[in-house]
Amino acid sequence: MSADLHRITTKRDFDRSLIEAIHEASPDGILVVDDQGMIVSHNRRLFEVFDIPLEALPGDHGGNLSGYSEQAPLALAMDRLEAPEAFLKRTQELYDDPSMEDHCELSLKDGRTLERFSKALWGNDKRYLGRVWFFRDITPRKEVERKLEVLARRDPLTGVANRRHFFELSGAEVARARRYGTSLSLAMLDLDHFKQINDRFGHSAGDRVLINFCNDVATLLRESDVLARLGGEEFVVLLPGSDPDGAFQLAERLRGHAEKAIVEEGESRIRYTVSAGVASLTPDDASIETVMGRADDALYAAKAAGRNCTRHEAPR
């Protein structure tokens, strides 16, 4: 009998030690509460992810809050959240309906992001025993996701919008222009004789010219305007709210600004010019591609006219 009791006691101690080891080794902050909202167990990581010093917690707990109410750590955690009311509302919903699970993200005031997962604990007799909470700091992952999102939308050389992002934005602008009856124009821009710049000064110099051009254009655009690189030395500027005359005048300013620009590459001083074609959205246009087609025709007309000039779409 004593041998059986020893085995049972040893097994219980082993299970408790195993759970404690798993808790402390976990990258997640873990909190386990019973059906009365009293803390059954937790790990130190729980307070680390919320940046809560143990001395901030009331009571003589010695770092172990087992047997304490969850209200004290909950209040301190809420003080660090961007949206504490939403957190409290969702937490109450989970306690009101133990069958619910939860998986969401929490934004902290210090700029970090936590991932929260919660699941009810049930006994063999289907009796509700309590709930376990996991909190993980996913800030590094979110930063990588944000960087990847930016890379997916930006031209890697110049930093302006890429072709895909341009069509995403232009689709929304076309819908907005049609809904509110506002103007929408665009300008196709192409650097003249760009191949000669690459051949004479090298591709590194050509890259510097493209970067210089984009930086200069950005200083002349409104916040609502969108500059995108379509490929090579070809760019497009989307101009929400601009009528044909306004778009033409802006394209001329961009062209004139480029004409005065100088890019230094070693001992070389590189000058370049730009040709532009302008077109505006009409009620008959099926998509932004139709407008771009007319602007492209106007761009070819500018090239045929000797380059370094702006042409508007042909009258319809």
C-alpha contacts under 8 A as a table, 3 or more apart, distances in Angstrom:
res1	aa1	res2	aa2	distance
1	M	4	D	5.16
1	M	5	L	6.25
2	S	5	L	4.99
2	S	6	H	6.03
3	A	6	H	4.99
3	A	7	R	6.23
4	D	7	R	5.09
4	D	8	I	6.18
5	L	8	I	5.04
5	L	9	T	6.04
6	H	9	T	5.09
6	H	10	T	5.92
7	R	10	T	5.02
7	R	11	K	5.96
8	I	11	K	5.09
8	I	12	R	6.13
9	T	12	R	5.06
9	T	13	D	6.15
10	T	13	D	5.10
10	T	14	F	6.02
11	K	14	F	4.98
11	K	15	D	6.09
12	R	15	D	5.16
12	R	16	R	6.18
13	D	16	R	5.13
13	D	17	S	6.06
14	F	17	S	5.12
14	F	18	L	5.97
15	D	18	L	5.03
15	D	19	I	6.17
16	R	19	I	5.21
16	R	20	E	6.21
17	S	20	E	5.06
17	S	21	A	6.06
18	L	21	A	5.08
18	L	22	I	6.15
19	I	22	I	5.13
19	I	23	H	6.06
20	E	23	H	5.02
20	E	24	E	6.19
20	E	43	N	7.96
21	A	24	E	5.26
21	A	25	A	6.02
22	I	25	A	5.15
22	I	26	S	6.04
23	H	26	S	5.41
23	H	30	I	6.89
23	H	42	H	7.26
23	H	43	N	5.62
24	E	43	N	5.60
24	E	44	R	6.83
24	E	45	R	7.21
26	S	29	G	7.42
26	S	45	R	7.81
27	P	45	R	7.09
27	P	136	R	6.83
28	D	45	R	6.45
28	D	46	L	7.02
28	D	49	V	7.98
28	D	134	F	5.88
28	D	135	F	5.29
28	D	136	R	4.64
28	D	137	D	7.56
29	G	42	H	7.66
29	G	43	N	6.37
29	G	44	R	7.21
29	G	45	R	4.57
29	G	46	L	3.47
29	G	47	F	7.09
29	G	48	E	7.58
29	G	49	V	6.47
29	G	133	W	7.93
29	G	134	F	5.57
29	G	135	F	4.80
29	G	136	R	6.25
30	I	42	H	5.30
30	I	43	N	5.73
30	I	45	R	7.22
30	I	46	L	5.56
30	I	132	V	7.23
30	I	133	W	5.65
30	I	134	F	4.77
30	I	135	F	6.51
31	L	39	I	7.32
31	L	40	V	7.89
31	L	41	S	6.13
31	L	42	H	4.49
31	L	43	N	7.10
31	L	46	L	7.03
31	L	132	V	5.77
31	L	133	W	5.05
31	L	134	F	6.66
32	V	39	I	5.96
32	V	40	V	5.40
32	V	41	S	5.20
32	V	42	H	6.13
32	V	130	G	7.38
32	V	131	R	5.89
32	V	132	V	4.40
32	V	133	W	6.29
33	V	36	Q	7.62
33	V	37	G	5.43
33	V	38	M	5.24
33	V	39	I	4.37
33	V	40	V	5.12
33	V	41	S	7.12
33	V	70	E	7.39
33	V	130	G	5.45
33	V	131	R	5.49
33	V	132	V	6.46
34	D	37	G	5.38
34	D	38	M	5.47
34	D	39	I	6.51
34	D	40	V	6.29
34	D	129	L	5.69
34	D	130	G	3.92
34	D	131	R	6.47
35	D	38	M	7.46
35	D	128	Y	6.71
35	D	129	L	5.25
35	D	130	G	4.26
35	D	131	R	7.45
36	Q	130	G	7.58
37	G	69	S	6.17
37	G	70	E	6.07
37	G	130	G	7.53
38	M	66	S	7.66
38	M	67	G	5.85
38	M	68	Y	5.66
38	M	69	S	4.46
38	M	70	E	5.78
39	I	42	H	7.53
39	I	65	L	6.57
39	I	66	S	4.99
39	I	67	G	5.32
39	I	68	Y	5.51
39	I	69	S	5.86
39	I	70	E	5.80
40	V	66	S	5.01
40	V	67	G	6.17
41	S	65	L	7.32
41	S	66	S	5.36
42	H	46	L	6.97
42	H	64	N	7.87
42	H	65	L	7.51
42	H	66	S	7.46
43	N	46	L	5.73
43	N	47	F	7.95
44	R	47	F	5.80
44	R	48	E	6.63
45	R	48	E	4.81
45	R	49	V	6.14
46	L	49	V	5.67
46	L	50	F	6.83
46	L	135	F	7.02
47	F	50	F	5.29
47	F	51	D	5.78
47	F	52	I	4.92
47	F	53	P	6.80
47	F	54	L	7.31
48	E	51	D	4.73
48	E	52	I	6.23
48	E	53	P	7.73
49	V	52	I	7.85
49	V	114	L	7.84
49	V	135	F	7.29
49	V	136	R	6.99
49	V	137	D	6.19
50	F	77	A	6.15
50	F	80	R	7.12
52	I	56	A	6.95
52	I	76	L	7.17
52	I	77	A	7.53
53	P	56	A	5.46
53	P	57	L	7.52
54	L	57	L	5.55
54	L	63	G	6.26
55	E	58	P	7.49
57	L	72	A	6.72
57	L	73	P	6.88
58	P	61	H	7.96
58	P	72	A	7.28
61	H	64	N	5.32
61	H	65	L	5.81
62	G	65	L	7.99
65	L	68	Y	5.35
69	S	72	A	6.80
70	E	73	P	5.86
70	E	74	L	5.98
71	Q	74	L	4.95
71	Q	75	A	6.01
72	A	75	A	5.31
72	A	76	L	6.51
73	P	76	L	5.12
73	P	77	A	6.07
74	L	77	A	5.08
74	L	78	M	6.13
75	A	78	M	5.15
75	A	79	D	6.36
76	L	79	D	5.20
76	L	80	R	6.94
77	A	80	R	5.41
77	A	81	L	6.81
78	M	81	L	5.18
78	M	84	P	5.09
78	M	87	F	7.49
78	M	88	L	7.88
79	D	84	P	7.06
80	R	108	L	5.69
80	R	109	K	5.71
80	R	110	D	7.72
81	L	84	P	5.36
81	L	106	L	7.16
81	L	107	S	6.08
81	L	108	L	4.44
81	L	109	K	5.64
82	E	106	L	7.86
82	E	107	S	5.61
82	E	108	L	5.27
82	E	109	K	5.26
83	A	86	A	5.62
83	A	87	F	6.50
83	A	107	S	7.43
84	P	87	F	4.96
84	P	88	L	6.11
85	E	88	L	5.16
85	E	89	K	6.08
86	A	89	K	5.06
86	A	90	R	6.12
87	F	90	R	5.32
87	F	91	T	6.09
88	L	91	T	5.02
88	L	92	Q	6.13
89	K	92	Q	5.24
89	K	93	E	6.32
90	R	93	E	5.02
90	R	94	L	6.36
91	T	94	L	5.19
91	T	95	Y	6.46
92	Q	95	Y	5.13
92	Q	96	D	6.06
93	E	96	D	5.00
93	E	97	D	6.18
94	L	97	D	5.21
94	L	98	P	5.76
94	L	99	S	7.83
94	L	100	M	5.89
94	L	101	E	7.26
94	L	102	D	7.68
95	Y	98	P	5.52
97	D	100	M	5.87
98	P	101	E	7.89
98	P	120	A	5.78
98	P	128	Y	7.37
98	P	131	R	7.94
99	S	120	A	6.57
100	M	119	K	7.21
100	M	120	A	7.44
101	E	117	F	7.51
101	E	118	S	5.64
101	E	119	K	4.96
101	E	120	A	7.11
102	D	116	R	7.30
102	D	117	F	5.32
102	D	118	S	5.03
102	D	119	K	6.81
103	H	115	E	7.28
103	H	116	R	5.52
103	H	117	F	4.47
103	H	118	S	6.73
104	C	115	E	5.86
104	C	116	R	5.32
104	C	117	F	6.76
105	E	113	T	6.71
105	E	114	L	5.61
105	E	115	E	4.48
105	E	116	R	5.95
106	L	113	T	5.64
106	L	114	L	4.99
106	L	115	E	6.17
106	L	116	R	7.08
107	S	111	G	6.89
107	S	112	R	6.21
107	S	113	T	4.73
107	S	114	L	6.47
108	L	111	G	5.52
108	L	112	R	5.32
108	L	113	T	6.02
108	L	114	L	7.55
109	K	112	R	7.31
112	R	137	D	7.35
112	R	138	I	7.75
112	R	139	T	5.30
113	T	137	D	6.08
113	T	138	I	5.74
113	T	139	T	5.00
113	T	142	K	7.54
114	L	135	F	6.26
114	L	136	R	5.33
114	L	137	D	4.51
114	L	138	I	5.53
114	L	139	T	7.01
115	E	134	F	7.96
115	E	135	F	5.62
115	E	136	R	5.08
115	E	137	D	6.41
115	E	138	I	6.37
116	R	133	W	7.21
116	R	134	F	5.68
116	R	135	F	4.72
116	R	136	R	6.64
117	F	133	W	5.90
117	F	134	F	5.12
117	F	135	F	6.66
118	S	131	R	6.98
118	S	132	V	5.67
118	S	133	W	4.52
118	S	134	F	6.25
119	K	131	R	5.79
119	K	132	V	5.62
119	K	133	W	6.86
120	A	128	Y	7.38
120	A	129	L	7.64
120	A	130	G	5.94
120	A	131	R	4.27
120	A	132	V	6.35
121	L	128	Y	6.24
121	L	129	L	5.35
121	L	130	G	5.20
121	L	131	R	5.27
121	L	132	V	7.01
122	W	125	D	7.84
122	W	126	K	5.64
122	W	127	R	5.55
122	W	128	Y	4.80
122	W	129	L	5.34
122	W	130	G	7.34
123	G	126	K	5.19
123	G	127	R	5.11
123	G	128	Y	6.48
123	G	129	L	6.34
124	N	127	R	7.21
137	D	140	P	7.96
138	I	141	R	5.28
138	I	142	K	6.21
139	T	142	K	5.08
139	T	143	E	6.16
140	P	143	E	5.13
140	P	144	V	6.34
141	R	144	V	5.14
141	R	145	E	6.20
142	K	145	E	4.92
142	K	146	R	6.10
143	E	146	R	5.07
143	E	147	K	6.18
144	V	147	K	5.08
144	V	148	L	6.09
145	E	148	L	5.08
145	E	149	E	6.04
146	R	149	E	4.99
146	R	150	V	6.23
147	K	150	V	5.10
147	K	151	L	6.16
148	L	151	L	4.95
148	L	152	A	6.05
149	E	152	A	5.09
149	E	153	R	6.51
150	V	153	R	5.23
150	V	154	R	6.01
151	L	154	R	5.19
151	L	155	D	7.42
151	L	156	P	7.02
153	R	161	A	5.82
153	R	162	N	5.71
153	R	164	R	6.92
153	R	165	H	5.11
154	R	159	G	5.44
154	R	160	V	5.50
154	R	161	A	4.49
154	R	162	N	4.90
154	R	165	H	7.45
155	D	158	T	5.78
155	D	159	G	5.04
155	D	160	V	5.53
155	D	161	A	5.79
155	D	162	N	4.78
155	D	228	A	7.96
155	D	229	R	6.77
156	P	159	G	5.66
157	L	207	D	7.48
157	L	211	I	7.21
158	T	210	L	6.90
158	T	211	I	5.06
158	T	214	C	6.64
160	V	214	C	7.34
160	V	227	L	6.21
160	V	228	A	5.49
160	V	229	R	6.65
161	A	165	H	5.91
161	A	166	F	6.14
161	A	226	V	7.50
161	A	227	L	6.32
161	A	228	A	4.41
161	A	229	R	6.39
162	N	165	H	5.45
162	N	166	F	6.13
162	N	228	A	5.42
162	N	229	R	5.39
162	N	230	L	6.48
163	R	166	F	5.12
163	R	167	F	6.49
163	R	228	A	6.48
163	R	229	R	6.22
163	R	230	L	5.00
163	R	231	G	7.70
164	R	167	F	5.39
164	R	168	E	6.44
165	H	168	E	4.97
165	H	169	L	6.19
166	F	169	L	5.20
166	F	170	S	5.89
166	F	226	V	7.58
166	F	228	A	6.13
167	F	170	S	5.00
167	F	171	G	5.94
167	F	288	I	7.93
168	E	171	G	5.45
168	E	172	A	6.77
169	L	172	A	5.33
169	L	173	E	6.33
170	S	173	E	4.90
170	S	174	V	6.03
170	S	238	L	7.19
170	S	288	I	6.74
171	G	174	V	5.22
171	G	175	A	6.37
171	G	287	S	7.67
171	G	288	I	6.97
172	A	175	A	5.19
172	A	176	R	6.20
173	E	176	R	4.95
173	E	177	A	6.02
173	E	184	L	7.69
173	E	240	P	6.82
174	V	177	A	5.13
174	V	178	R	6.24
174	V	184	L	7.27
174	V	281	L	7.93
174	V	287	S	7.57
174	V	288	I	7.03
175	A	178	R	5.29
175	A	179	R	6.09
176	R	179	R	5.05
176	R	180	Y	6.13
176	R	182	T	7.83
177	A	180	Y	5.46
177	A	181	G	5.36
177	A	182	T	4.72
177	A	183	S	6.18
177	A	184	L	6.45
177	A	240	P	7.76
177	A	241	G	7.88
178	R	181	G	5.10
178	R	182	T	6.87
178	R	283	P	7.81
182	T	241	G	5.90
183	S	240	P	6.53
183	S	241	G	4.61
183	S	242	S	5.49
183	S	243	D	5.34
183	S	280	S	7.59
183	S	281	L	7.10
184	L	238	L	7.74
184	L	239	L	5.91
184	L	240	P	4.66
184	L	241	G	5.27
184	L	242	S	5.53
184	L	243	D	6.48
184	L	280	S	5.84
184	L	281	L	5.54
185	S	238	L	6.34
185	S	239	L	5.10
185	S	240	P	6.44
185	S	241	G	7.54
185	S	242	S	5.76
185	S	243	D	6.34
185	S	244	P	6.58
185	S	247	A	6.23
185	S	278	V	7.32
185	S	279	A	5.77
185	S	280	S	4.02
185	S	281	L	5.97
186	L	236	V	6.89
186	L	237	V	5.44
186	L	238	L	4.52
186	L	239	L	5.38
186	L	247	A	6.83
186	L	278	V	5.85
186	L	279	A	5.76
186	L	280	S	6.32
186	L	291	V	7.80
186	L	292	M	7.48
186	L	295	A	7.41
187	A	236	V	5.60
187	A	237	V	5.18
187	A	238	L	6.78
187	A	239	L	7.92
187	A	247	A	7.11
187	A	248	F	7.90
187	A	251	A	6.51
187	A	276	A	6.40
187	A	277	G	5.50
187	A	278	V	4.39
187	A	279	A	6.60
187	A	295	A	6.50
188	M	234	E	7.40
188	M	235	F	5.95
188	M	236	V	4.50
188	M	237	V	6.59
188	M	276	A	5.48
188	M	277	G	5.09
188	M	278	V	6.36
188	M	292	M	7.46
188	M	295	A	6.00
188	M	296	D	6.30
188	M	299	L	6.56
189	L	234	E	5.85
189	L	235	F	5.01
189	L	236	V	5.80
189	L	237	V	7.80
189	L	274	V	6.57
189	L	275	S	5.80
189	L	276	A	4.55
189	L	277	G	6.68
189	L	299	L	7.33
190	D	233	E	5.79
190	D	234	E	4.60
190	D	235	F	6.24
190	D	274	V	5.61
190	D	275	S	5.42
190	D	276	A	6.50
190	D	299	L	7.84
191	L	194	F	5.80
191	L	233	E	5.67
191	L	234	E	6.87
191	L	272	Y	7.18
191	L	273	T	5.99
191	L	274	V	4.45
191	L	275	S	6.43
192	D	272	Y	6.98
192	D	273	T	5.60
192	D	274	V	5.39
192	D	275	S	6.54
192	D	307	R	6.68
192	D	308	N	7.17
193	H	196	Q	5.45
193	H	197	I	6.93
194	F	197	I	5.11
194	F	198	N	6.53
194	F	206	G	7.47
194	F	233	E	6.93
195	K	198	N	5.10
195	K	199	D	6.09
196	Q	199	D	4.95
196	Q	200	R	5.89
197	I	200	R	5.27
197	I	201	F	5.71
197	I	202	G	7.08
197	I	205	A	7.57
197	I	206	G	6.08
198	N	201	F	5.51
198	N	202	G	4.58
198	N	203	H	4.85
198	N	204	S	7.85
198	N	205	A	6.87
198	N	206	G	5.22
199	D	202	G	5.67
199	D	203	H	7.50
201	F	204	S	7.85
201	F	205	A	5.81
201	F	206	G	7.30
202	G	205	A	5.45
202	G	206	G	6.43
203	H	206	G	4.77
203	H	207	D	6.11
204	S	207	D	5.09
204	S	208	R	6.39
205	A	208	R	5.01
205	A	209	V	6.30
205	A	265	E	6.10
206	G	209	V	5.07
206	G	210	L	6.40
207	D	210	L	5.14
207	D	211	I	6.24
208	R	211	I	5.07
208	R	212	N	5.96
208	R	263	V	7.30
209	V	212	N	5.03
209	V	213	F	6.02
209	V	263	V	6.30
209	V	270	I	7.97
210	L	213	F	5.08
210	L	214	C	6.27
210	L	233	E	7.14
211	I	214	C	5.23
211	I	215	N	6.16
212	N	215	N	5.16
212	N	216	D	6.13
212	N	263	V	7.18
213	F	216	D	5.20
213	F	217	V	6.13
213	F	258	A	6.79
214	C	217	V	5.08
214	C	218	A	6.11
214	C	227	L	7.97
215	N	218	A	5.21
215	N	219	T	6.75
216	D	219	T	5.45
216	D	220	L	7.08
216	D	257	H	7.63
216	D	258	A	7.71
217	V	220	L	5.38
217	V	221	L	6.57
217	V	254	L	6.29
218	A	221	L	5.39
218	A	227	L	7.56
220	L	254	L	7.36
221	L	225	D	5.98
222	R	225	D	5.30
223	E	226	V	7.97
224	S	239	L	7.43
224	S	240	P	6.74
225	D	237	V	6.88
225	D	238	L	5.63
225	D	239	L	5.05
225	D	240	P	6.43
226	V	237	V	5.47
226	V	238	L	4.99
226	V	239	L	6.90
227	L	235	F	7.18
227	L	236	V	5.91
227	L	237	V	4.51
227	L	238	L	6.54
228	A	235	F	5.66
228	A	236	V	5.41
228	A	237	V	6.40
229	R	232	G	7.68
229	R	233	E	7.70
229	R	234	E	6.21
229	R	235	F	4.44
229	R	236	V	6.49
230	L	234	E	5.65
230	L	235	F	5.36
230	L	236	V	6.94
231	G	234	E	5.55
231	G	235	F	7.20
239	L	242	S	5.60
239	L	247	A	6.99
242	S	245	D	7.83
242	S	246	G	5.46
242	S	247	A	5.68
243	D	246	G	5.29
243	D	247	A	6.09
243	D	280	S	6.99
244	P	247	A	5.18
244	P	248	F	6.12
244	P	278	V	7.60
244	P	279	A	6.81
244	P	280	S	5.94
245	D	248	F	5.11
245	D	249	Q	6.19
246	G	249	Q	5.17
246	G	250	L	6.26
247	A	250	L	5.18
247	A	251	A	6.16
247	A	278	V	6.81
248	F	251	A	5.11
248	F	252	E	6.20
248	F	278	V	6.23
248	F	310	T	7.43
248	F	311	R	7.85
248	F	312	H	6.88
249	Q	252	E	5.07
249	Q	253	R	6.31
250	L	253	R	5.00
250	L	254	L	6.25
251	A	254	L	5.07
251	A	255	R	6.12
251	A	276	A	6.54
251	A	278	V	7.52
251	A	310	T	6.86
252	E	255	R	4.97
252	E	256	G	6.01
252	E	276	A	7.95
252	E	309	C	7.55
252	E	310	T	6.26
253	R	256	G	5.10
253	R	257	H	6.00
254	L	257	H	5.13
254	L	258	A	6.22
255	R	258	A	5.19
255	R	259	E	6.25
255	R	273	T	7.00
255	R	274	V	5.54
255	R	275	S	6.89
255	R	276	A	7.37
255	R	308	N	6.99
255	R	309	C	7.09
255	R	310	T	7.63
256	G	259	E	5.06
256	G	260	K	6.63
257	H	260	K	5.43
257	H	261	A	6.46
258	A	261	A	5.08
258	A	272	Y	6.72
258	A	273	T	5.74
258	A	274	V	6.56
259	E	271	R	7.27
259	E	272	Y	6.16
259	E	273	T	4.96
259	E	274	V	7.26
259	E	308	N	7.79
260	K	271	R	7.63
261	A	271	R	6.26
261	A	272	Y	7.20
262	I	269	R	6.12
262	I	270	I	5.55
262	I	271	R	5.05
262	I	272	Y	7.66
263	V	269	R	5.64
263	V	270	I	4.91
263	V	271	R	6.48
264	E	267	E	7.00
264	E	268	S	5.70
264	E	269	R	4.56
264	E	270	I	6.07
265	E	268	S	5.09
265	E	269	R	6.34
265	E	270	I	7.28
273	T	307	R	7.91
273	T	308	N	5.49
274	V	307	R	7.16
274	V	308	N	5.09
274	V	309	C	7.19
275	S	299	L	6.54
275	S	302	A	6.02
275	S	303	K	6.46
275	S	307	R	5.44
275	S	308	N	4.75
275	S	309	C	5.15
275	S	310	T	5.90
276	A	298	A	7.48
276	A	299	L	5.17
276	A	302	A	6.56
276	A	308	N	7.84
276	A	309	C	6.42
276	A	310	T	4.59
276	A	311	R	6.39
277	G	295	A	4.88
277	G	296	D	6.13
277	G	297	D	7.24
277	G	298	A	4.42
277	G	299	L	3.89
277	G	300	Y	7.57
277	G	301	A	7.85
277	G	302	A	6.86
277	G	310	T	5.75
277	G	311	R	5.03
277	G	312	H	5.71
277	G	313	E	7.01
278	V	294	R	7.85
278	V	295	A	4.84
278	V	296	D	7.97
278	V	298	A	6.44
278	V	299	L	7.47
278	V	310	T	7.58
278	V	311	R	6.38
278	V	312	H	4.74
278	V	313	E	5.97
279	A	291	V	6.06
279	A	292	M	7.20
279	A	294	R	6.12
279	A	295	A	4.79
279	A	298	A	7.82
279	A	312	H	6.20
279	A	313	E	5.30
280	S	291	V	6.35
281	L	285	D	6.49
281	L	288	I	7.59
281	L	291	V	6.05
282	T	285	D	5.51
285	D	288	I	7.37
285	D	290	T	6.02
285	D	291	V	6.93
286	A	290	T	6.60
287	S	290	T	5.59
287	S	291	V	7.19
288	I	291	V	5.15
288	I	292	M	6.19
289	E	292	M	4.88
289	E	293	G	6.09
290	T	293	G	5.10
290	T	294	R	6.66
291	V	294	R	5.31
291	V	295	A	6.25
292	M	295	A	4.92
292	M	296	D	5.89
293	G	296	D	5.03
293	G	297	D	6.31
294	R	297	D	5.03
294	R	298	A	6.31
294	R	313	E	5.84
294	R	314	A	7.87
295	A	298	A	4.96
295	A	299	L	6.14
295	A	312	H	7.30
295	A	313	E	5.93
296	D	299	L	4.86
296	D	300	Y	6.29
297	D	300	Y	5.13
297	D	301	A	6.32
297	D	313	E	7.06
298	A	301	A	4.93
298	A	302	A	6.31
298	A	311	R	5.36
298	A	312	H	5.65
298	A	313	E	5.03
298	A	314	A	7.16
299	L	302	A	4.99
299	L	303	K	6.33
299	L	310	T	7.36
299	L	311	R	6.50
300	Y	303	K	4.97
300	Y	304	A	6.12
301	A	304	A	4.98
301	A	305	A	6.11
301	A	311	R	6.67
302	A	305	A	5.02
302	A	306	G	6.74
302	A	307	R	5.54
302	A	308	N	7.44
302	A	309	C	5.73
302	A	310	T	5.78
302	A	311	R	5.49
303	K	306	G	5.48
303	K	307	R	4.33
303	K	308	N	7.62
303	K	309	C	7.78
304	A	307	R	6.75
305	A	309	C	7.71
306	G	309	C	7.60
